[in-house]
Amino acid sequence: MVPIYVLLFFCFPFNAGARCFRFFKKLQLPAVGSESYAFDSDNVGPYTGLSDGRIVKYQGLETGFVEFATTSANRSKELCDGTYGNDLNLTATCGRALGMEFYHKTGELYLVGAVYGLMVVGRGGGLATQLAGGRDGDNLTEILLSEERTGRLLKYDPKTTKLTMLLKGLAFAVGVAVSKDGSFGPKANTSEIFVELPGNPDNIKRTKTRDFWVAVNIQRLQPKPSCFALGQKISADGRILETVNFYAEYNATSVAEVQEHHGLMYLSSNTANFAGVYKVLECSEKPVQL
């Protein structure tokens, strides 16, 4: 089945319309390991987590990324800054922020840490506060390969601080999003397969038009391990609206998230030392200024 997926990958139509070229820019990160992005209420960002435990925010081409928060009280800059994050003992000390999103009513940044679970960072940054426990010392690669089904979907109410488990027994659950109005009508409080994808899905992000972008990685093991990274735009009723391939930009590297913001796509990768900014330009469009 793998060769079929590869053929489908190369047959995906390029975005319709008169296209001149693909714009792609790398925003240099202080370390590798960007998993997810968030933008605050003033559209400052992106904010992202690094493998060395820092959460950083982008402040323009001249300044670049600066430290905003951390997730571990035991973290020290001397020990942790610049580390790759493949040492589990070091990760337990340094912390590791994964998925994140701002609660725009309060300006707080909510995130899931690989070590300390659900956490929140105040408007001014600093040390994150733990809200629900994580799982110390788990090797995420081993979990994926073993098909372990210990993932859960949790709902947190910031007003009451109540934590409710909605689903359990999930295999490597890594992304979550809600509909534009916060419900899915008669299917609320139920679960089902939303859409079948050509590869392994990663993070999912909702757009302002109520659709969703999902990072999809098509894995191939033979003749040597490789990966084809896609971004797929999905409607609220589970129809694939658009497919964009990122092989030219990421080669055989996987992409963790595709997020649309102000007409640009922001791409993250756990193994890259940059944040990718992507757009396909119409012939009449001017080059993008960041």
Secondary structure, 3 states (H helix, E strand, C coil): CHHHHHHHHHHCCCCCCCEEEEEEEEEECCCCCCCCEECCCCCCCCEEECCCCEEEEECCCCCCEEEEEECCCCCCHHHHCCCCCCCHHHHHHHCCEEEEEEECCCCEEEEEECCCEEEEECCCCEECEEEECCCCCCCHHHHHHHCCCCEEEEEEECCCCEEEEEEEEECCCCCCCCCCCCCCHHHCCCCCCCCCCCCEEEEEEECCCCCEEEEEEEEECCCCCEEEEEEEEECCCCCEEEEEECHHHHCCCCCCEEEEECCEEEEECCCCCEEEEEEEEECCCCCCCC
